[in-house]
Structures are given as structure tokens and as C-alpha cells.
Amino acid sequence: MSGAPSDTPGCPEPEANRYETLDAPALRALLAQRDAQLAEQADAMQEWMHAVSHDLRAPLRHITSYGPLVSELLQEAPGLEAEARQEALAFLATMDQSARRMGRMLEGLLVLSRIARAPLRRESVDLAALVEEARAAQAAAAQGRAVQWQMAPDLPVVQGDAPLLRQMLAELLGNALKFTRGRDPACIAVGGERGADGRVTLTVRDNGAGFNPAQAAGLFGVFQRLHRESEFEGVGAGLAAVRAIARRHGGEASATAAVGEGCTVRVSWPG
């Protein structure tokens, strides 16, 4: 039945209407309650960060430290058949690789946590200067490769948090460099524009490996990978960081690609 009154049993009062009925003391009490809840959540996040950065890393350090010692013992163990020795050494190598990968995953979680907790300080940022700074920071990764950088000459001055935008650009350009490995030359183009609605859209396009468009929905998820790690290193945290930074600015990130034909990442935010 349509047109049922809002006080019908089982139909909760809309949130906005509930606030409208509150007087100033009640609103202040509600705000104090929300502040206490946020503080409690922040404390819980801090405890989680401590567990990740200390409690979980210590066992991993033990594994990666003692693994080589066990390998040495196996090499010298008398009476152990060669086939069994090689099999045990292979197990240890797999254990070491997995422990190191988990360490990188924990570091990725810490990065995402820092992005979420960092104070957002909006200021005028020269996007062209920031892009050039990020490109220069990739010089070591590009060394010995034929890389053609195409930087738009009219990148706008934007509103945003400079350190977070710098981190976002580092992830985007580093990603483009990684997935254009094997291209000769690698072509990476950076563009940006401000729309009529005031939103800024930054684009990073490459001619790299690309990916299946049907898998695009999971591209920005934490630890989501569309290529084997034997082909391209990483744990799938970089683009998750890009999306987190975009959302901190009230924006979003998206990507389009085709297998073997490169990828275009777009990040837009009110700027």
C-alpha cells in the first residue's frame, strides 16, 4: 500500500526528520556521542597499526632470518639423500618467498592506513610541477629503457593535499613504468583538465600490457592483481592507494584498457 504514514509501526523515522526535531542541547549531546565513537574508532585503528607494524612483522623477520640457517644445515646434513635435500630446500625457498610477500602486503596495508588517517590540508597545488617532480623520481626505474614521456603543457593549478597528490602520482607513474616493461619505446602520457563543474580530471595513459576490460571492476581493490607476479612484481596495493587518495579528496578513480594495448587511469576530484 502506498502513502503509508511515517509513524506506521515497523517504519523507522527518516534520519533527517529525526534531527529536525532535536533542540540545541540534544544536538550537542548527539555530536558529543559521535565524537566519542570516532575517537574510539581512531584508538582501535592505532592499535591495529601497532599490531601490523610490530607484532605481525616480528614473526616474519624470524622466518626470513632463520630460513637461510636451516638451508645451511640441510646442505651439511649427513645421510640425507640428494633428492630429499633438494625437495626440503625448495620448501624453504617457497616459505621465504611467501613470508617476504606477506611483509610487502603488510606494508601496503600500513600505507593505506596512513592515507586514511593523514590530515587533509587543501592548498593550491601546481599540478604540472608535481607531475614533473614525480617523473624525475622515477629516473632510476626508467634507467636503461627507452621511455617517451608526454606531459601536457597546460596542467591546471588544483586544490588538494600536496603530499597525498605527490604519493598518488608516484603510484600512477610507477605503475605505468612497470607495465610498459618490454615496450620499445614505452610511451607514458599525462594529461589533466578542469571541467565546467570545477572538477579536475588527471589522466595517465600508457602503451603497456593492459588488461581484460571485464576485470576492471576489481582493479582498485586491495591486493587485486590482473597479472601474475612472475610477470610484474607487486602485491596489488598501489592502485588501491590511488583510489584511497582520490576518495580523501571527494573524488574517484577509474581505468580503461585492452589486453596488450595499454591502460588509461583517470582520477577526478573537486579541485
Summary of the structure (lengths in Angstrom):
residues: 271
radius of gyration: 25.0
end to end distance: 45.5
largest distance: 85.5
contacts: 740
relative contact order: 0.10
helix: 53%
strand: 16%
